[in-house]
């Protein structure tokens, strides 16, 4: 008896393309049914239901294919990026912006590498655009294990740098708006080195978000090698063209700090979290979580010195509010509660600096 070797023996039956589509559709239907039977009081489930409803309603609007493509691509990219960052949520991160065209012999390149190295030594991770220049320097300084790359796909100069190219913490994005969202959302501080249109776009995006209250205050440091005048000239522009015309408040210039060394930049970032921890809105009240309780005299001084931050009432020092039940890991922290005057976000940063100056050794 002769045997003919069959390569398909022991293998699962082949599935046609149409059958694969049917299997996928069946799985989607199953998951949607499971979603609809989920707990009614679960916020995540409720939001996912609304998202499914939004997708279905796109058909009623006869939405253009290009609009559907934009929505689909953005959602898919963000879903993947959130998964990449999720396991590192407990680690503080610093987003580094700067020119992609700076060479390795530029003093700002060396400064960015030193800055990244110091951050990693202090327990921070860094996020860059994943490209060359300042981005590569930041990744090199921090090291591969402490680096993220949020790369934008361009027809030139923006291939992932060698340090992050095949790392699992590299995310590829098509749209600038999703990239900027991630660079701000996933970081607890921002460092700006000299750069071109892209760097300035990112700088003004971050400052606008903080100035308008669309993101919580974070330390923003503008870094340059000693002797440079990039940020000096930028400050002159702010003073002469923006402040003099009353396009910004004087306190808005306190939303960032210009420094000329990696050590000073890291110190500024670390100092921001000495006493201040975070902010959360509970109904119409701002809740400032702090690491150290203030004395009654300090609360009195706070109410006097920063009364312009109050829409009404006073700063009150309290324990965790019932509405903060979903953050039990910080329920032990003291709170400052106030009705905030939203026109004074620059002054809010000055208030945080005042709180951090109250730090005492533990």
C-alpha positions, 0 to 999 in steps of 0.5 A: 500500500502506498501513501500520498503525503497530504500537507493539509492532514492535521490542519483545520479546514480552510475558511473562505474569505466570505466565511471569515466575514460571516464569523467576524459579523457573528462575533460582533453581534454576540459582543453587542448583545453582551454589551446590551445586557451589561449592568445599567449602572456601569459608566463604562458600559453606558458610554460604550452603548452610546458609542455604538449608537453614534456609529449606527446613526452615521448611516442615517446622516448619509455620511461621506466615506472620507468622514467615516474613514477619519472616524474609523482610523482615529478610533482604531489608533487611539484604542491601540495607543490606550492599550500600549500606555495602560500598563504604564499608567502609574509611572510619571511621564514627560513629553519632549518636543523639539526640532527633528532637524537638529544634528547630534553635534548640536548642544541642544541635542546633547542637552536633550539626551542629558535631560532624558537620562536624568529623568529616567534616573529619577523614575520618569519615562519619556514620550517623544514623537519617535523621530530624529533630532531632539526626539531621538536624543530624548529617547537615547538619554532615557534609554529604550526601556524608559521611552515611548514613541508616538510617531506621525506618518509623513512622506518625509523625515519622520520614520521612527528613530533607531532607538524606538523603531521596533519597540512595543511602546511605539505607536504609529498615527496618521493624524496630528490631532490624535498624536497631540492628544496622546502626548498631552493626555499620557504625560505629567509634564512637557519639555520644549526644546527649540524647534520649528512650526511643529514644535511651536504648534505643540507648545501653543497647544499645551499652553492653550489647553492649560490656559483654558482649563481643558487640561489640568495644570502640568509643569511646562519647561522651555529648555535651551543650551546656555547662551542660546536666545530662542526662548529669550526671543520668544519671551520678547514676542509674548511681552511685546505682542501679546501682553502689551495688547492684553491678549494674555494676562501677566499670570499666563507667563507663569504657565511655563518656565525657561531653563538652561540646564537639564538639572534645572528642568528636572528640578522644576518638574519634580518640585511641581509634585512636592505638595500638589498631587492633582485636581478633580472637579466635583459638581461645581467645586474644584478639589485640589489634592495635596500630599501634606496638610496645611496648618490653619494659618496657611489656609488663612494665608491662602485665602488672603493671597489667592482670593482672586481664584474664588468665584465665591466662598473660601478655600476649605481643607477637607477629607476625600469627598464621597464622589471620589470613591473611585480613587481609593488609592489617594483617599488619604490625601488632604483636599482643598475645595473651592468654587473656582474663578475660571478666568484665573488659570494662570494664577492657579499655577502660581497657587500650586507653586505657593503650595509646593513652597510649603513642603516640609521634610517627612 
